[in-house]
Amino acid sequence: MISLLRHVKEVVKPRACVICQHRLAPTEHAVCTTCNRHLPRTHYAVEARDNPVCRLFWKQVPIERGASWVVYAAHAPISKAIYALKYRHQAAIGQRLGELMATELKAEGFFEGIDFIVPVPLTRGRCRERGYNQSLLIAEGIAHVTSIAIDEHILTRLHYKGSQTQQTIERRRENVKGAFQLHHPERVRGHHVLLIDDVITTGSTMLACAKELARAGEVTISVLSLGYAGR
């Protein structure tokens, strides 16, 4: 019966790839196989301790490893998927992209030794406005593949000063200064934590989160995002 209902739904309202808008096959979710194959991988996980993402944190906060899955650019195919996730209420995209990313990076050993995942938080108001935290959805996709637990209550975001998109690196860092608060540092101390966000550009948001986590002491921090839009 469930299979029949799913078939009827596919006929009435066929699912489409969020990137190319072509109809998805029954085994495809959110992104079709062709679009997935052509996404520009960064391959940063191969050198997870020395790559452009890691270098954003050097001399700021020690991180164990860092990576982004694909290269992000305005109007590029992956930007369509992330835009739909963040602004068109297509929450299912987040988990699916997280699963796709985790499946590939797991083969590189990127998740070895990580104790739990911390998604970059949104303010309560921002989360209500969007309906969800996209970083949490990505984290859920990763957790589904890796079986690593998520702790979304370790960090909270205290304020949001608008989009960072057109800001200078100095302005970005100023905007997120004091924006995050660590809770229950004893749950972090002595563990390896993986920070998750959707896109890294200058690393300002992730860096602010990492600095707050580091206050717990004796914590190992790694970082990961879907996209890297470094300049």
Phi, psi and omega in degrees: 000315180298319179297320179295316180297321179296320180295318179297317179298320180296324180287314183290314181222083183296142178285144182235149175297132183292342181266303185262348180071007175284156183297137179277144172287160181305330182269358181262150181221124175070305182238131181286163183299320181295312179296320178300317182297329184264002176294135185283096180294145175276329184062024180294334182294340179294321176242069191288354179252353180210091178205173183304327178292311180303320185294338176295337185258348182302137181067009178246295178219129177294128174238148181286312178203160180208151179196160166229149187285309184228160175284131182250132175215150179303134178072002174285160182308315182295332180295329178296318181293316182290325176297316179297322178295315187277327190236354181241017173060029178263074187298327184299336180298321183302309181295320182295316178296322176299320179294316180298314179297312184296323180299317180287316184286334176298323179294337178271358181078017186296329187268002182297131177084356180281131184272319176201164186253136176238111176285144175299124186279158169255161170293160180300319180296317179295321180293320177296319181297316182278329182099350181187167173259114185298328179292325176294320179297318177298316179300322179295323176296318178297315180298324180297324181276321188261343184065020176276135183289154176250138171235100183270005183249001179291319179242143169234154177259127186270328180209159179224123185252031176095174182298142179269355193307313185260013185270152173289165180298323178295317180293320179300315181293324178292321181296328183258005178295122181071016184280341186239149181231133179273135176240148177050060181304335179295337178281343181264321186304130178083006183241165176256115187250137176251116176276135182237133172219171181281309182224136172253128175246285176264348182083006186299315181293312179298320181296318178297319177295316182296320179297321180291319177297322183296340180296340180292334182082143177054040178245139176259131186238132170236159183226148181207141175220162175294310185240153173237120182244033184302148182257000000 
